[in-house]
Amino acid sequence: MKLLRHHITLYFNEKNEAVFESWLQLSLFGRNFYFSDDKILLNPESANDLVVLERLVRNAN
């Protein structure tokens, strides 16, 4: 079992914005602790954000 893990999640909200959520999970003594919750919003209608979103999705696959 790893002591420290990094998680990232991608989903689309009701405004069709791509939301990336990231956090760290520390596992100690049978309990999980979460730190550094962060969110990044990308609007797919923005040309710059669309390029970033396409690269991120392509690299995830």
NUPA-634244 format. One record per atom (N, C-alpha, C, O): residue number from 1; residue in one letter; x, y, z. Coordinates in Angstrom, 3 decimals, always signed. Layout:
BEGIN
+------+------+----------+----------+----------+
| resi | resn |       c1 |       c2 |       c3 |
+------+------+----------+----------+----------+
|  NUM |    A |        X |        Y |        Z |
...
+------+------+----------+----------+----------+
//
This chain:
BEGIN
+------+------+----------+----------+----------+
| resi | resn |       c1 |       c2 |       c3 |
+------+------+----------+----------+----------+
|    1 |    M |   +0.838 |   -1.178 |   +0.000 |
|    1 |    M |   +0.000 |   +0.000 |   +0.000 |
|    1 |    M |   +0.883 |   +1.242 |   +0.000 |
|    1 |    M |   +1.840 |   +1.337 |   +0.769 |
|    2 |    K |   +0.554 |   +2.185 |   -0.865 |
|    2 |    K |   +1.319 |   +3.419 |   -0.943 |
|    2 |    K |   +0.905 |   +4.376 |   +0.159 |
|    2 |    K |   -0.272 |   +4.485 |   +0.501 |
|    3 |    L |   +1.873 |   +5.052 |   +0.696 |
|    3 |    L |   +1.641 |   +5.993 |   +1.776 |
|    3 |    L |   +1.044 |   +7.306 |   +1.257 |
|    3 |    L |   +0.177 |   +7.893 |   +1.905 |
|    4 |    L |   +1.505 |   +7.763 |   +0.100 |
|    4 |    L |   +1.050 |   +9.025 |   -0.468 |
|    4 |    L |   +0.631 |   +8.811 |   -1.914 |
|    4 |    L |   +1.369 |   +8.220 |   -2.703 |
|    5 |    R |   -0.549 |   +9.290 |   -2.253 |
|    5 |    R |   -1.064 |   +9.148 |   -3.622 |
|    5 |    R |   -1.575 |  +10.494 |   -4.113 |
|    5 |    R |   -2.049 |  +11.323 |   -3.337 |
|    6 |    H |   -1.466 |  +10.687 |   -5.431 |
|    6 |    H |   -2.007 |  +11.882 |   -6.072 |
|    6 |    H |   -3.187 |  +11.445 |   -6.934 |
|    6 |    H |   -3.082 |  +10.482 |   -7.695 |
|    7 |    H |   -4.298 |  +12.146 |   -6.816 |
|    7 |    H |   -5.489 |  +11.832 |   -7.595 |
|    7 |    H |   -5.867 |  +13.043 |   -8.436 |
|    7 |    H |   -5.702 |  +14.187 |   -8.012 |
|    8 |    I |   -6.378 |  +12.770 |   -9.639 |
|    8 |    I |   -6.908 |  +13.831 |  -10.496 |
|    8 |    I |   -8.144 |  +13.298 |  -11.196 |
|    8 |    I |   -8.169 |  +12.158 |  -11.662 |
|    9 |    T |   -9.162 |  +14.132 |  -11.263 |
|    9 |    T |  -10.430 |  +13.751 |  -11.869 |
|    9 |    T |  -10.837 |  +14.818 |  -12.876 |
|    9 |    T |  -10.654 |  +16.010 |  -12.631 |
|   10 |    L |  -11.389 |  +14.392 |  -14.007 |
|   10 |    L |  -11.914 |  +15.297 |  -15.032 |
|   10 |    L |  -13.398 |  +15.039 |  -15.185 |
|   10 |    L |  -13.822 |  +13.895 |  -15.352 |
|   11 |    Y |  -14.187 |  +16.096 |  -15.128 |
|   11 |    Y |  -15.621 |  +15.983 |  -15.414 |
|   11 |    Y |  -16.110 |  +17.297 |  -16.002 |
|   11 |    Y |  -15.411 |  +18.308 |  -15.933 |
|   12 |    F |  -17.311 |  +17.287 |  -16.581 |
|   12 |    F |  -17.911 |  +18.484 |  -17.164 |
|   12 |    F |  -19.090 |  +18.914 |  -16.301 |
|   12 |    F |  -19.947 |  +18.101 |  -15.956 |
|   13 |    N |  -19.124 |  +20.202 |  -15.956 |
|   13 |    N |  -20.220 |  +20.713 |  -15.128 |
|   13 |    N |  -21.402 |  +21.129 |  -16.003 |
|   13 |    N |  -21.379 |  +20.937 |  -17.218 |
|   14 |    E |  -22.436 |  +21.699 |  -15.377 |
|   14 |    E |  -23.661 |  +22.066 |  -16.094 |
|   14 |    E |  -23.452 |  +23.195 |  -17.104 |
|   14 |    E |  -24.291 |  +23.387 |  -17.985 |
|   15 |    K |  -22.358 |  +23.942 |  -16.998 |
|   15 |    K |  -22.046 |  +25.014 |  -17.953 |
|   15 |    K |  -21.144 |  +24.517 |  -19.084 |
|   15 |    K |  -20.631 |  +25.319 |  -19.864 |
|   16 |    N |  -20.950 |  +23.200 |  -19.177 |
|   16 |    N |  -20.105 |  +22.552 |  -20.181 |
|   16 |    N |  -18.642 |  +22.978 |  -20.047 |
|   16 |    N |  -17.913 |  +23.005 |  -21.039 |
|   17 |    E |  -18.214 |  +23.308 |  -18.845 |
|   17 |    E |  -16.820 |  +23.609 |  -18.572 |
|   17 |    E |  -16.135 |  +22.338 |  -18.084 |
|   17 |    E |  -16.708 |  +21.571 |  -17.310 |
|   18 |    A |  -14.921 |  +22.125 |  -18.536 |
|   18 |    A |  -14.144 |  +20.992 |  -18.050 |
|   18 |    A |  -13.584 |  +21.361 |  -16.685 |
|   18 |    A |  -12.964 |  +22.412 |  -16.524 |
|   19 |    V |  -13.804 |  +20.496 |  -15.707 |
|   19 |    V |  -13.337 |  +20.738 |  -14.347 |
|   19 |    V |  -12.316 |  +19.654 |  -14.004 |
|   19 |    V |  -12.615 |  +18.461 |  -14.053 |
|   20 |    F |  -11.112 |  +20.092 |  -13.658 |
|   20 |    F |  -10.079 |  +19.180 |  -13.198 |
|   20 |    F |   -9.952 |  +19.362 |  -11.698 |
|   20 |    F |   -9.714 |  +20.472 |  -11.221 |
|   21 |    E |  -10.110 |  +18.282 |  -10.953 |
|   21 |    E |   -9.924 |  +18.324 |   -9.502 |
|   21 |    E |   -8.720 |  +17.471 |   -9.154 |
|   21 |    E |   -8.532 |  +16.381 |   -9.695 |
|   22 |    S |   -7.915 |  +17.982 |   -8.250 |
|   22 |    S |   -6.684 |  +17.311 |   -7.861 |
|   22 |    S |   -6.549 |  +17.348 |   -6.348 |
|   22 |    S |   -6.899 |  +18.341 |   -5.709 |
|   23 |    W |   -6.034 |  +16.250 |   -5.773 |
|   23 |    W |   -5.801 |  +16.217 |   -4.330 |
|   23 |    W |   -4.763 |  +15.157 |   -3.995 |
|   23 |    W |   -4.493 |  +14.256 |   -4.790 |
|   24 |    L |   -4.186 |  +15.282 |   -2.802 |
|   24 |    L |   -3.234 |  +14.305 |   -2.285 |
|   24 |    L |   -3.897 |  +13.493 |   -1.191 |
|   24 |    L |   -4.632 |  +14.033 |   -0.365 |
|   25 |    Q |   -3.636 |  +12.196 |   -1.187 |
|   25 |    Q |   -4.173 |  +11.296 |   -0.167 |
|   25 |    Q |   -3.005 |  +10.715 |   +0.622 |
|   25 |    Q |   -2.099 |  +10.111 |   +0.047 |
|   26 |    L |   -3.029 |  +10.897 |   +1.922 |
|   26 |    L |   -2.023 |  +10.344 |   +2.822 |
|   26 |    L |   -2.681 |   +9.249 |   +3.649 |
|   26 |    L |   -3.668 |   +9.503 |   +4.340 |
|   27 |    S |   -2.144 |   +8.031 |   +3.586 |
|   27 |    S |   -2.695 |   +6.894 |   +4.319 |
|   27 |    S |   -1.787 |   +6.571 |   +5.501 |
|   27 |    S |   -0.647 |   +6.144 |   +5.321 |
|   28 |    L |   -2.305 |   +6.779 |   +6.716 |
|   28 |    L |   -1.559 |   +6.501 |   +7.943 |
|   28 |    L |   -2.459 |   +5.813 |   +8.954 |
|   28 |    L |   -3.605 |   +6.217 |   +9.153 |
|   29 |    F |   -1.946 |   +4.787 |   +9.581 |
|   29 |    F |   -2.645 |   +4.107 |  +10.674 |
|   29 |    F |   -4.066 |   +3.669 |  +10.287 |
|   29 |    F |   -4.987 |   +3.744 |  +11.101 |
|   30 |    G |   -4.234 |   +3.215 |   +9.050 |
|   30 |    G |   -5.533 |   +2.728 |   +8.594 |
|   30 |    G |   -6.541 |   +3.824 |   +8.282 |
|   30 |    G |   -7.716 |   +3.534 |   +8.060 |
|   31 |    R |   -6.103 |   +5.073 |   +8.261 |
|   31 |    R |   -6.990 |   +6.190 |   +7.956 |
|   31 |    R |   -6.448 |   +6.962 |   +6.773 |
|   31 |    R |   -5.243 |   +6.959 |   +6.521 |
|   32 |    N |   -7.334 |   +7.625 |   +6.043 |
|   32 |    N |   -6.949 |   +8.433 |   +4.895 |
|   32 |    N |   -7.150 |   +9.904 |   +5.210 |
|   32 |    N |   -8.177 |  +10.301 |   +5.762 |
|   33 |    F |   -6.157 |  +10.706 |   +4.851 |
|   33 |    F |   -6.204 |  +12.145 |   +5.034 |
|   33 |    F |   -6.021 |  +12.794 |   +3.666 |
|   33 |    F |   -5.163 |  +12.373 |   +2.890 |
|   34 |    Y |   -6.820 |  +13.814 |   +3.366 |
|   34 |    Y |   -6.796 |  +14.461 |   +2.058 |
|   34 |    Y |   -6.307 |  +15.897 |   +2.195 |
|   34 |    Y |   -6.719 |  +16.623 |   +3.099 |
|   35 |    F |   -5.411 |  +16.300 |   +1.272 |
|   35 |    F |   -4.789 |  +17.618 |   +1.309 |
|   35 |    F |   -4.769 |  +18.235 |   -0.079 |
|   35 |    F |   -4.883 |  +17.535 |   -1.085 |
|   36 |    S |   -4.625 |  +19.534 |   -0.121 |
|   36 |    S |   -4.378 |  +20.290 |   -1.359 |
|   36 |    S |   -5.456 |  +20.074 |   -2.406 |
|   36 |    S |   -5.156 |  +19.811 |   -3.571 |
|   37 |    D |   -6.688 |  +20.183 |   -2.000 |
|   37 |    D |   -7.786 |  +20.109 |   -2.957 |
|   37 |    D |   -7.699 |  +21.325 |   -3.875 |
|   37 |    D |   -7.632 |  +22.457 |   -3.398 |
|   38 |    D |   -7.698 |  +21.099 |   -5.185 |
|   38 |    D |   -7.562 |  +22.189 |   -6.144 |
|   38 |    D |   -8.461 |  +21.920 |   -7.338 |
|   38 |    D |   -8.622 |  +20.770 |   -7.748 |
|   39 |    K |   -9.051 |  +22.976 |   -7.902 |
|   39 |    K |   -9.902 |  +22.850 |   -9.082 |
|   39 |    K |   -9.413 |  +23.813 |  -10.158 |
|   39 |    K |   -9.007 |  +24.939 |   -9.870 |
|   40 |    I |   -9.463 |  +23.348 |  -11.397 |
|   40 |    I |   -9.143 |  +24.176 |  -12.557 |
|   40 |    I |  -10.324 |  +24.069 |  -13.513 |
|   40 |    I |  -10.756 |  +22.965 |  -13.844 |
|   41 |    L |  -10.847 |  +25.202 |  -13.956 |
|   41 |    L |  -11.956 |  +25.234 |  -14.903 |
|   41 |    L |  -11.449 |  +25.612 |  -16.282 |
|   41 |    L |  -10.690 |  +26.570 |  -16.429 |
|   42 |    L |  -11.865 |  +24.864 |  -17.290 |
|   42 |    L |  -11.559 |  +25.188 |  -18.682 |
|   42 |    L |  -12.866 |  +25.307 |  -19.438 |
|   42 |    L |  -13.720 |  +24.424 |  -19.356 |
|   43 |    N |  -13.024 |  +26.386 |  -20.168 |
|   43 |    N |  -14.227 |  +26.601 |  -20.969 |
|   43 |    N |  -13.956 |  +26.119 |  -22.391 |
|   43 |    N |  -13.110 |  +26.699 |  -23.072 |
|   44 |    P |  -14.645 |  +25.073 |  -22.866 |
|   44 |    P |  -14.357 |  +24.532 |  -24.201 |
|   44 |    P |  -14.678 |  +25.501 |  -25.331 |
|   44 |    P |  -14.245 |  +25.276 |  -26.461 |
|   45 |    E |  -15.426 |  +26.579 |  -25.062 |
|   45 |    E |  -15.738 |  +27.564 |  -26.109 |
|   45 |    E |  -14.583 |  +28.533 |  -26.319 |
|   45 |    E |  -14.550 |  +29.240 |  -27.326 |
|   46 |    S |  -13.639 |  +28.579 |  -25.387 |
|   46 |    S |  -12.450 |  +29.412 |  -25.527 |
|   46 |    S |  -11.412 |  +28.632 |  -26.326 |
|   46 |    S |  -11.139 |  +27.470 |  -26.027 |
|   47 |    A |  -10.836 |  +29.268 |  -27.339 |
|   47 |    A |   -9.885 |  +28.575 |  -28.217 |
|   47 |    A |   -8.672 |  +28.065 |  -27.440 |
|   47 |    A |   -8.246 |  +26.930 |  -27.649 |
|   48 |    N |   -8.116 |  +28.875 |  -26.557 |
|   48 |    N |   -6.942 |  +28.450 |  -25.790 |
|   48 |    N |   -7.279 |  +27.299 |  -24.861 |
|   48 |    N |   -6.516 |  +26.337 |  -24.764 |
|   49 |    D |   -8.414 |  +27.384 |  -24.175 |
|   49 |    D |   -8.808 |  +26.316 |  -23.262 |
|   49 |    D |   -9.103 |  +25.026 |  -24.009 |
|   49 |    D |   -8.828 |  +23.939 |  -23.500 |
|   50 |    L |   -9.661 |  +25.134 |  -25.213 |
|   50 |    L |   -9.964 |  +23.939 |  -25.998 |
|   50 |    L |   -8.687 |  +23.200 |  -26.386 |
|   50 |    L |   -8.653 |  +21.970 |  -26.350 |
|   51 |    V |   -7.646 |  +23.927 |  -26.754 |
|   51 |    V |   -6.364 |  +23.301 |  -27.100 |
|   51 |    V |   -5.789 |  +22.578 |  -25.889 |
|   51 |    V |   -5.314 |  +21.449 |  -26.006 |
|   52 |    V |   -5.832 |  +23.221 |  -24.731 |
|   52 |    V |   -5.329 |  +22.600 |  -23.504 |
|   52 |    V |   -6.128 |  +21.350 |  -23.182 |
|   52 |    V |   -5.553 |  +20.314 |  -22.849 |
|   53 |    L |   -7.456 |  +21.438 |  -23.278 |
|   53 |    L |   -8.327 |  +20.304 |  -22.985 |
|   53 |    L |   -8.037 |  +19.134 |  -23.916 |
|   53 |    L |   -7.956 |  +17.994 |  -23.458 |
|   54 |    E |   -7.880 |  +19.387 |  -25.203 |
|   54 |    E |   -7.586 |  +18.308 |  -26.157 |
|   54 |    E |   -6.261 |  +17.622 |  -25.824 |
|   54 |    E |   -6.159 |  +16.399 |  -25.921 |
|   55 |    R |   -5.258 |  +18.389 |  -25.439 |
|   55 |    R |   -3.959 |  +17.803 |  -25.098 |
|   55 |    R |   -4.071 |  +16.956 |  -23.837 |
|   55 |    R |   -3.511 |  +15.862 |  -23.776 |
|   56 |    L |   -4.784 |  +17.447 |  -22.838 |
|   56 |    L |   -4.924 |  +16.702 |  -21.596 |
|   56 |    L |   -5.669 |  +15.391 |  -21.806 |
|   56 |    L |   -5.267 |  +14.356 |  -21.276 |
|   57 |    V |   -6.749 |  +15.431 |  -22.576 |
|   57 |    V |   -7.534 |  +14.218 |  -22.835 |
|   57 |    V |   -6.707 |  +13.245 |  -23.661 |
|   57 |    V |   -6.739 |  +12.042 |  -23.401 |
|   58 |    R |   -5.973 |  +13.731 |  -24.643 |
|   58 |    R |   -5.133 |  +12.863 |  -25.470 |
|   58 |    R |   -4.050 |  +12.192 |  -24.634 |
|   58 |    R |   -3.768 |  +11.009 |  -24.825 |
|   59 |    N |   -3.442 |  +12.929 |  -23.715 |
|   59 |    N |   -2.389 |  +12.350 |  -22.863 |
|   59 |    N |   -2.946 |  +11.387 |  -21.841 |
|   59 |    N |   -2.231 |  +10.491 |  -21.394 |
|   60 |    A |   -4.211 |  +11.543 |  -21.453 |
|   60 |    A |   -4.825 |  +10.633 |  -20.478 |
|   60 |    A |   -5.110 |   +9.267 |  -21.088 |
|   60 |    A |   -5.185 |   +8.270 |  -20.371 |
|   61 |    N |   -5.271 |   +9.215 |  -22.419 |
|   61 |    N |   -5.582 |   +7.949 |  -23.076 |
|   61 |    N |   -4.340 |   +7.271 |  -23.423 |
|   61 |    N |   -4.370 |   +6.179 |  -23.990 |
+------+------+----------+----------+----------+
//
